[in-house]
């Protein structure tokens, strides 16, 4: 059997400890599958004396992750500290400079610095693997880079933040408000230290930018992702959308067209009977569409000790077996600049509004939509006891700019009670 693959692990939080547990628990199985032993040489974390529930005394301890990354007796630097900059980036750069391969779960670092790090690694004939950075235990990077390598990818769509999916599905099932379920998610430990990373869509947008790079052969372009979180979603929209046959998801969409690369992370309606529409609680799902294979649906846990550590170990095992793939599926120097889409591909929209209950109100709304070039697919008015009537409209495919024009036109009509809510409908 070959020489052992020697690891240095920086970061002993939930994921880092999960990796240690897998290696300790399944050492023989890993060795058989990899053709060589996988061993931990040294570890690093902020606090040395903390009880983490696993044996660590067999490993050397380094207070400084950069020092760990530069050790001559490790082959792979496993970065599980997190953070776009600071120690994580410094230690990753040190590992690459020292001729180490890198496995990381750090989506923020790669979303902001991935091109630079990939270029540096490839110049040293090293690899950076990051399956755990996107959708937890779902092997979506491997699917794009290997299983679907013979396809021209047409679209990537997915729910990539389990916390947001938990909030939205719990709002629907319990009838509770956004704030009530947000507080419940916080109590369960689902939220990041900065909750806006989750509910603001930033965490999921990091993942989408990485997926788009692998899918479309472009440089990571996180700054071009259009981001909107779930904070404005009300229980009223969730309930009424369900009545129309839809569910609301924080949905990431990346697709290439003649308009350029479109990258969106925003609340969308999806058909309730679609795979994404049936996704419950804190689960993730990524839908990949290729020109030869058609549609592939990948579903699984998007976070947590076991699923994320499993993804880390998948990357470690590939390196142990000698698989040396380019970071983003092709050499970093060949990645194209991502030209942002000038506008989104047309789609249907859900519109919710309250109108004064008087003759001609709906006709005036239809006129405003027609003036913006928007045709109506379905319309529903609900029973009411107050002077205003709730109205739902599903449009035929149209552009975001046309929807904005229509809303501006509606504001000038004397039948509007409040500003309309508009949410894109994504077909899957």
Buried (B, 14 or more C-beta within 10 A) or exposed (E): EEEBBBBBBBBBBBBBBBBBBBBEEBEEEBBEEBEBBBBBBBBBBEEEEEEBEBEBEEBBEBEBBBBBBBBEEBBBBBBBBBEBEEBBBBBBBBBBBBEBBBBBBBBBBBBBBBBEBBBBBBEBEBBBBBBBBBBBBBBBBBBBBBBBEEBEBBBBBBBBBBBBBBBBBBBBEEEBEBEBBBEBBEEEEBBBEEBEBBBBBBBBBBBBBBBBBBBBBBBBBBEBBBBBBBBEBBBEBBEBBBEBEBBBBBBBBBBBBEBBBBBBBBBBBBBBEBBBBEBEEBBBBBBBBBEEEEEBBBBBBBBBBBBBBBBBBBBBBBBBBEEEBBBBBBEBEEBEEBEBBEEBBEBBBBBBBBBEBEEEBBEBBBBBBEEBEBEBEEBEBEEEEEEBBBBBBBBEBBBBEBBEBBBEBBEEBEBBBEEBBBBBBBEB
